[in-house]
Amino acid sequence: MPRTHVVAGGRSPQCYSGELTRLVLFSLPLLGLVASNAAAQPTVLLDAMSQELNRNFSALQQKADPPPYFLSYEITEQEVRSMTGTLGTVDSSSAGKSRALDVSIRVGAPKLDNYHRVRGDRGQFTSGALTSFEDNVNSIKRRLWLETDRAYRAAAERLIRIKTNTQVKVAEADDSDDFSAEAPSNFVQVPGKLKFTEALWQEKIRKYSGRFQSYQTVLTSHVSVLCQTDTRYLVNSEGSRVAHGRGFARVVVNATAKAADGTDVSSFETFEAVDESGLPDDKVILAAIDRVANDVSKLLKAPEVQPFVGPAIFSGRAAGVFFHEIFGHRVEGHRQKDESEGQTFTKSVGAKVLPEFLSVIFDPTRRKVGGIDLNGWYDYDDEGVKARPVTAVDKGVLKTFLMSRSPINGFPQSNGHGRRQPGLEVVSRQSNLLVESTNAVPEARLRQMLLDEVKKQNKPNGLYFRDIMGGFTTTQRAGLQAFKVIPVIVYRIYADGRPDELVRGADIVGTPLSSFSKILATSDKQEVFNGYCGAESGSVPVSAVAPEILVSEIEIEKKAKSNDRPPLLPEPTSMENNKGGPK
């Protein structure tokens, strides 16, 4: 895919947006979950899926040419309640429940099947077809039958094209199999009933959003709450039967304004929990609203940055996105096999790829860090493989890649990182990224190291990136092997004792290999960035946990801005609103 992206919050399949795939969703002990062991009776839905899978798989093996050697059904059930308010009013409220069906069918053989990548082209067989969210067995089975027939026809047709292609194209560098054999899984644990107290949230949203009326410099503002459950049911022809999921609740506070030169400025804060009872109280959220509004007001007066190359400190949240974009996507397994990809680290296993004081672990089993819930956790991936921690880099040395059931040279098995958004095909994706450091110093010492580096390089200042909204990267050979991280709050740090200066209009840009070599040290305090990442298999929840990092050199460019002026008409006052018109 030409580019991938991560943002701090939001559920959009496309991550490059105002909340450029922001991260959020997490882990708690099995709070609010209904657990059962593997011997417990499966649900009606799992029964219907298993029965129809066995019937369809048997019939196709007997009658179809070519016959399938693997069949899998996954149904994703989501129930969502949300509400948004502006300036003391509730302006939208929604509720919904849906089930989406994904069919994965493989024809040919594990060595060469219909999913085989052909110079960047990858087949699309599933459709994420909507099915009844009622447990009506006949309705469910009929949808499974129709989708299986459609997916099989597409799979058989593509296998013919693939076999023809292998006869007329040069041999591929990676001739590993297209599919790995994995032990079947049996697991049932689903979220409890969705909790959402509508009357209470109407009152809260009016109270929260009304707080922004005290800040005349804010042009637009919103406060929203979302509560949902996400449950995934999977069966396959190998005998796997898995039902798992989680609850999720979030409050998002955001505000924007427009400077006189046309620059749009914004700030935001988010809060997440497993359900509404875990969200913070009014005092905490109202304080966050004040911070967001004050940040926006200060940004309006802040000077615009100029292009700059020099030393900088990334906050832990900014560092997390930095590693997600420039490192995480480049160790996703399928990118090592696809010859249209840049394959930055394909030949680097066992070699030093980061400073020796850094290690990078991807751990979807971690549900909390420092009391903060993580968004990238799950029990099983979307191929029914149990989640497990993966140490990708140990003391600077690359050890492995993130693997789905698509093998690559030297790595024939999945490590539980096959993920997707409903309606798209599974590829290897990130989960919870954790950066660990053995060269960690107190924050005050890291700041002094930045000032020393500013003097050493004879630069006018250094930079501190306090918060970011997300980022994106390109990984294909045909594109630029580059990344961009989009800051929200940036300060100039002066070595001559002047106060730190808030600035606006900066975007971080760079290329991955050169950026890794610039990391000098880290702080001893970790921070969490929760968001959503968009790539080939859609939008998936992820987290990045990292300490502050000091880099000897980073490049910033000026952010794009519009030519529109702020509103020409004066804002109506609260008294005018109350009386229905001007005095």
N, C-alpha and C positions, 0 to 999 in steps of 0.2 A: 504494500500500500504506500502511496507517495508520502503520506505523513500521518503521524499518530499524535494524539494530544491528550492532555490531562487537565481537568479543571477542578476548582475547589468545591463545587457543589452543583447539583442539578441532575436531572434524569434524562436529559436529551441524548439520543443516540450519537449525535454529533457533539464532540467535546470542545471544539474551538468556537467559543462563544463568550458572552459576558462572564459566565462562570466557568470558563474554560476547563471543563471536566473537573470540577472540584471534588475532593474526596470526602466521603462520609458514609458511614455504616460501620458496624463494629461488632464487638464481642462482649458478651457478658457471660457470667456463669449461666447455666441453662435457666435463666430467669424468664418466666412467662412461657416456657416451652412445655409441650406434652411429650414425654419420652416413652419409648417402648423398646424392648430388646428385640433381637433378630427373630426370636421364636414367636413374637406376638402376631396376631392376625393382621394381614395387610389390609389396606383400605379398599373400598369398592373400586376406586379409580385404578389402583395398582393391579387388582384382580382383572379388571376389564382390559387393561393394557397388556398384561401377560397372556391372557387367553387369545386376544386378537393377534399379538405378535407370533405366538406359536402356530396359529392357524395360517397366517399369511406367509411366514417363513417356510413352513413345510410345503405349502402349495407352490411357492415360487421355486423352491429347490427341485421339486418334482417336474414342473412344467415349463419353467422359464429357461431361455437360452440367450445369454449366459445366466446360470443360476447365481443367486447371492450367496456369499459365505458369511455375511454378518448383517444383522438388523438391530436397530435401537430406536426406542421411542422415548422422548422426554417431553413432559407437559409441565409448563411453568404457570403456576397460579399466583396471581397478584390481586390483592385487595388494597385499595388506596382511599384515604380521605385527606383532603387538603383545604386550606383556607388562606386567603391573602387579604391584607388590609392596607389602606393608604390614608394618612392624615385623619385617623379617628373613625374610619368607616371600613366595613367589610365589603370589598368590591368583587370578590369571587369565592365560590365554594364549590367543591366537586367531590363526588364519591363514585367509585367504580370497582368492579370485580371482573376478572377475565382469566381465561385459560388459553395458552398458546401451545400448539403441538409442533414439535420438531422431529422429523424422521431422518435417520441416518442409515443409509443402505449401501453396502459395498458389494460390488460384483467383480469377478476376476479372481485374484488371489492376493494375499498380503504382500507379495513381492511387487505386484503391479495391479492396481485397481483403479476405479473411476475417480478417486480423489487425487491421483498423481498430478503433481504440478508440472505444467509445461511452460517453461520460460516465463514464470510469473503468473500464468493463467491458472486459476483454481476453480474447480467446479462448484456450482451452487445447486443443491438438491433439495434441501429443506425449504419450507416457506413460512414457518411460524403461523400456520393456519389456526384461526380462532375456533375453539370448540366449546361446547356447553360447560358452564361452571356448575351445573347441577349433575349429580351422580346418576344420570340416566344411562344405563349400560348400553342400550341399543343405539342411542345417539352417539355416544363416545366411540363405540366399535365401528359405526358407519364412517365416522370421520377418519379413524385410523386406517380403515380399509381403502378409502378413496385416496388419502395422502400417500399410502404405501404404493399403490398402483402408479400414481403420478411420479413419485420419486424414483421408482424402479425404472420406468421408461427413460427418464432423463439420465440415470446412471448407466444403463446399457448403451445408450447412444453415445455418451461421452467416452466410454471404454473403447469403443470402436475407433474413435478419433485419436485416442491416446496411442493405441497400438500402431496405427498408421504413422503417427508422428515419430515414434521411436525408430521407424524404418528409414526415415528421410532426414533426421537431425543428427548432429554429432552427439557422442555419448556424454552423459552428464557426469560431473565430477563426483557427485555423491550418488552412489547406486544402492543405497540402503532401502529397506522395505518401505512400503507405504503405510503399513499398519502393524502395531505391536500386539502381541498376546498378553493379556493381563488377567489376573485372578478375579473371578466374579465377586461382587460385593453384595451384602445383605444388611440393610440399615434402614430403620424407620424412626424418624424424630421430626415432628412438624411443629411450627409455631402455634401458640394459642390464638384465641379469637382476637381480632383487631380491636384495640382500645382507642376510642376517640370520643371525647365528651364535647359534643358540638356546642351546646349552650355556653359552657365554660370557655371554649376557645373563641367564640364570638366576642365575649366580654374582654378576654385577654388581647385579642388582635386589635380591637378598638382602642384599648388602653395603650398598647405598645406603639401602634402606628401613629396615634395622636401625639406622642411625645415629640415627633419631628416638627410639629407646628411651632415649636419654640425656636426653631433654627431657620431663619429667613434666607440664609445663603443656600440651603439645600433646594435643588430644583425638583427632583423626584425622589420618592422614598417608598419602600415597601417592607412590610413584615409578613412573613408567611410561615405556616406550620404544615408539615406533612407527616402523616402516620401511615404505615403500610406493613403488610406481611408479604413475604415472597417465599413460596414453597415449590420445590422442584421434585417431580416424580419421574424416575427413570427405570426402564427395563430393557434388557437386551438379550440376544440369542445365546450369549454365553452363560446366562443364568443370573445376571445382576438384577436386584430389585432394591431400589433406593428411594427413600422419601426423606427430604431434609429441607431446612429453610430457616428463616429468622424473621424477627420483627425489627422495625426500624422507625424512629421518630426524629424529626429535625425541625429546628426553627432557624430561619434565615433572615437576617437584617441587612438591608443594603440601601445606599443613598448615592445620588449622583448630582453633579452640578456642572455648569458650563462657564469656563473662564472667558474673559473679554476677547481673547485671541482665538476662540473657537475650540479650545481644548476641553474635552470631556474628562472630568475627574470623578472618581468613585471610591467607595470603601465598603467593606462588608464584614460581618461576623456570622458564624454558624455555631449551632449547638446540636449535638446528636445524643441519642440514647436508644435503648432497645424498645421502649414504648413511651408513651406520654408521661408516665409517672417518673421517668428518669430525667426528664428535661429540667433545666434550672428554674428557680423561682423568679418572681417578678423583679426583685431587686437586682439580680444578676443580669437579666435581659435588658432592663431599663438602663443600667450602667453601660451595657454594650451599645445601646442606641446612642447614648451621649458620646461615646468614643467615636463611633462611626460618623456621626454628624460633625463633631469637632475636627476629625481628620479631613473630611471633605472641605470644611471651611478653611482650614489651613492650606490645603492643596491649592485652593483658588488664588492664594496670595504667594504661593511658592514660585520661585523662578524655574523656567524651563531649562532642562539640561541640554548640553551640547555633546556631540559624539566624543567618547572618552575611552581610553585604554589605560588601566592602572589597577592597583591592588584593591581588594574588597573583602568584606565579610558578608556571607550569606547567613541569615537567621536559620534555625533548624528547619522551619517550614520551607523556606526558599531552597535550602540545600536538598531537602527531600525531593522537591520537584526537579531540581538540577540533576540528581542521580536518576530519577525516574526517566527523564527524557534522554539524557546523553549516554546512560549506561543500560538501564533496564530494558528498553526496547531492543537493544543490540545483542542481548543474550536470550531473547526469545527463540526457542529452538527452530521453528519453521523458517526463520530468516537465514539460518545457516545453510539450509538445503536449497533455497530458492536462488537461482543464479541471476535473477533480476535485482536482488538485494545487494547492498554494499558489503555485507559479510565482514564487518569490522573485526570481529573476534573469532571467526570460524577456525582459523589455524593457530589460535593463541592459547589453547588449553595447556596448562602447565607453565605458561609464561607470565611474567609480571605485567599487569594491565593497569594497576592503580598503585599509589604509594604504599609501601610495605606496612604502614601503620593502619591501613584501612581494610576492613572486611565487609562484605555485603551478603546478607541472608534474605531469602524470600520465604516467609513463614505464614501460610494461610491458617495455621492452627492457633496463632496468637490472636487473642481477643481484646487485650488491653495492653497499654504501655503507660506506666506512670499514672494509672487511674483513668486514662483517656481511652475510650472505645475506638477500636480500629475498624475501618471500612472494608478492608480487603480479606476478611476471613470467610471461610466456608468449611464444611465438613467433608464434602466430596466435590470434585470438579464436574464439568458437564459431560464427561465421558464415564462417570461412575467410578473414578479412581479416587481412592482416599487421599485427602490432603496431607501434606507432610512438609516439614521445613527443608529448604534447599540452600546450602552454602555455595553461592556462586563464586565468590572471591574470598580466599582465606589469606590474610596478611599480604594483600596485593596481588596474589597469584590466582588466575582464573582456573576454576575447578570443573565447572559444569555449566549446562544451559537449562533454561526452563522448558520442560518437555510435556507435550501432550502425547497422544498415542501415534503420532507421526514420527517414526525414528529418523535419526541422522547418523552419520558415520561416528562410531564410537559410543553412541548413546541409544541403545535399542529399545529402552523402556520409558514409559511415562513416569514423571515424578509429581503427578497430580496438578498440573497447571494448564489443562485443556479447558478453555472457558469461552463463553459466548453470550451475547444478547439473544433472546428468542427471535427466530427467523433467520439466523445466520449460521454459517458453519463454524465448528470449533477450530481454534488455533491455539498455540501456546501463548499465554498472557501472564502479566505480572499479578501479584497478590498483595501481601504486606511486605514492602521493601524496608529493611532495617540496615542502617549504616552503623558499624561499630569501629571505634578508634582506640589505638594504644598510644596515640600522641595527643591526649586530651589535656587541655589546660583550663584554668578558671576564665570566665568571660572577661574579667578585667585584664588578665594577661594576654588574651587573644587580641583585645583592642590595642594594647601597647605594641604587640607584634605588628599590627596593621600600621600604626603610626611610624614604627621603625622602618617598615617597608616603603611607606610614602617618602620618608626622608632619603632612604637609600636610592630610590629611583628618581629623586628630585621631581616628584609630581606635585601639582598644586593641592591635591587632596586625595583621599581614598573614598570608598563608598560603603554604605551599609544598607543592605536590602532587608527591611524588616518584615515585609509581608508581600505575598504574591497571589495572583488569582489563577495561575496555571501556566501552561506552556505547550509547545508542540515541537516535533522533530520530523525530518525526512530521513528515510533509511534506504531508499532504492538507489541503485547506481545511476539511473537516468536523472535523478534530482541532485540537489546540493546536499552533501553529507553535513548537515548543519542542524542547529537547534535554536529555539527562541524561548526564553522564559519571560513572563509578563509581570513585572512588579506592580504593586499598588503603592507602597510606602517606601521611599528611598531617601537616605540622608547623605550629604557630603560630610566627611570627617576630616577635619583640618589638623595638621601636625603642629601648627603655631599657637594652639590654645584657643582659637576662635570656637564659639559654640557650634554644635552640629547644626547643619542647615537642611531643612526639608526641601526637596526638589520634586519636579513632576516631569512627565513626558519621556521616561526612559524605558527601553526594552533591552533585555540582555540577549546577545547573539554570540554564536561561536561555533566551533567544530569540535567533535568529541575528543579525539586523541590528544590534541593540543591542550584542551581544557583540563584533562586529567593530570597532566604533568605540572600544572600550576598550583595544585593543592599543597599547602605548607603545613597546616595544623588544624585542629578542631577544638571546640570547647568541650567541657565535661557535662553539658546539659543537653538532653534530647528534646525535640519538639515533634509534633505529629501534624501531618497534612493529610486530611481525608478528602477524597474526591472521586471522580469518575474518569476513566480513561477510554478514549475512542480509538479503534483501529479496525483491522479487517473483520473481526468478529463482533463489532459493535461496541456498545458502551457497557463497561463492567466496573463494579466498585473496587477501588484500590486505596491503599494507604502508603505513605512514605514517612519513615521515622529516621531522623538524622540529627546530629549535633550541628551547631554553627561551624562553618568552615571558612578558613582564611585562604584566599587565592592570591598569588602574586600578580596575576593579571586577568582582567576580564574586560570585555568590550561591551559598551552600550551604544545604542543608536537612538535617534529621536523617534518617538512614537507618532504614528499617523494621527492626524486630527482633521476635523471637519472645518469648513469655512463659515458655518452658521454662527451667527451672534447669539448671545443670550436673549431671552424674550424681550421684545420691545416694550410691551405693556407692563406696568407695575403690578406686582402681586396683590390680590385682594387681601385686605386685613381680616383678622378673625372677627372684628366688630361688624364689618361690612357683611361678612357671611352670615352672622347671627341675625342681622336686621333685614337681610334679603336684598341689600343693595348699598350703594355709597350713601354717606351722610349728606 
